[in-house]
Amino acid sequence: MVDEEGFREFVQARLPRLSRAAYLLAGGHAQAEDLLQGTLIKVALGWSRISKAQDPEAYVRRILYHEHVRTWRRRRWREQPTAIPPERAYGDGTNQTVLRLVLQQALARLTPRQRAVVILRYFEDFSEAQTAQVMGVSVGTVKSQTSHALARLRKLAPELADHVQESMEVGS
């Protein structure tokens, strides 16, 4: 690596945001660490080229999302239907904790591309054009993937829609 100091500065400045995105994509701390580590290894190997890009962070995010999809394809997790659905144990946790867990489980059941679109659009607050650029797809693909992802989230976790309605009513 030619510019090791530049790479270190880049990672130090952007690690919190990249870690958050990796966590949201991977669905767990250990998986997020693995995903981010694999991404940063690729970035380190190509840093001399990446650092010359107009927006190195966008380039690194693209590597992160592609690495997530590649890892997912390699594992091919499959849902296993059961005769009796599992009990939902909410325990005595707060409402926010329950909602976070429900959201995390619902995000985990989206396809990697759908999850990436939702995270970029709603958690990272990217525009459709920015999301398309990071993912390397057209704006139309972002729109359709967003639509499919939101429909699936509504089906997987209808209680999230109820919470969104409540917060909208409180805010108005």
N, C-alpha and C positions, 0 to 999 in steps of 0.2 A: 504494500500500500504506500503510495507516494505521500499523501497528505494525512498522516495519522492524527495529527493534532486537530485538523479540520473535522475529521470524522468524529473524534471524541467530543468536540464542541457541539456538533450537530446532534449527536445522540443525547448528550447531557441536556440540551435545550428542549428537545422534543420527546424525551422518554416518557413523561407522564401522559401525554396525549396518545402516543403510540401504544403504551401499555393499556390504556383505557379501551382503545379500539380493539386491541388484541383480545382483551378480556370479554368484550361484548361479542366478538366473533366466535371465540372458542368456547365460551360458556363456563369457564372455570379458571382458577388461578394457575394451576399446574399446566393446563393446556395452553393458556395464554402465554406463559413464560416460554414454553417450547416453541410456540408459533413466532413469538417476537425474537427469540434467539435464532431460529432458522432464518428469519427475515434479515436480521442484522448481520448474520454471517454472509448472506448474499450481497448485502449492501457494502459490507467491508471489502469484499472481493472486487466489487466494481466501483468503489468510491471515487477513483480518479475520473471515471466517466460520469458517474451520477452527480458529483459535485459541480460539474460544468453545466448541468441542465438548468433551464430557466427557473424551475421550481423543484429543488431536490426533495422537498417533503412530499409533494404529490407523487413523485417517482417512487419514493420509499413506501408510501401508502398503497400504491398500485402493487408493489411487490408483496406487501403484507396481505392484501386481499387475494391475490393470485396464489400465494403460498397457502392460505387458508383453504381455498377451493381445492388445490392440489392435494393437500393433506386429507381433506374430507373424501375426495374421490378414491384415494388409496385405501382408506379404512372401510368405506362403504357400510356405514352403520345402517342397520335396518330395524324398523320398528317390528316388535313381536306382538301380534294380537293375543289377548288372553280371554278366557271365558268370563272371568269376573274382573271388572275394572278395579284397580288398586284404590284403597281408601285414601282420601286426602286428609292428611294430618296437619292442621294449621297450628296446633299448639297454642301457646299463650303469647305468640309474637305480635308485634304491632301491625297495624293495617299496612303500613309502608313496606315492612319486611315481607308480608304475604304477597303484596302486589309485585314486589321486586322478584320474588321467587316464581310467581306465575308468569311474569314477563320473561324471565330467564328461560323457563321451561318452554314457553311458546316460541321464543326466538330459536331455541335449539332444534325445534321441529321444522323450521323453515329450511328451504334449500340454501346452500351457501351463497348463491347469487342474491336470493331474496333477502337473506339476513344482511348481506353487505349493503344492499340498497337501503334497507330500513335504518341501519346504523349510520350510514353516511348522511341520509336525508334528515333523520329525526334526532339522532344523538349528536352527530357532528355538525348539524345545521348547514349542510352543503346544499347548494342549489342543484337543480336537475342537471345543468350544464357541467358544474364541477364534479358531480357524482359520475356523470358519463365519462368525463375526462379521466378521473381516477381509475374507473373500472375498464376503460378502453372499449366502451360500447356507445351506441347512439343514444340521444336524448329520448327517443321513442322507446328504446329498450328499457331505459330507466323508468319511464312512465308506466309501461306495462308490467314490469317486475314489481314496482311499488304497488300497483293496483292488486296484483295477484297476492303479494305478501300481506297487504292489509286485509284482504278478504280472508286469507288463511288465518291470520291472527284473530280476526273476529270470530271465526269458527272454533279455533283452538282455545281461546280464552275470552269468552263473552263477558266475564266479570271485569275485564280491562275497559271495555266500552262503557260499562256502567260507571266506572270510576272517572272516565274522561267526561261523561255527561255531568257527573256531580261537580267536578272541578270547574267545568265551564259555567254551570249555574251559579256557583259560589262567586266566580270572578265577575259575573255580569251584574 
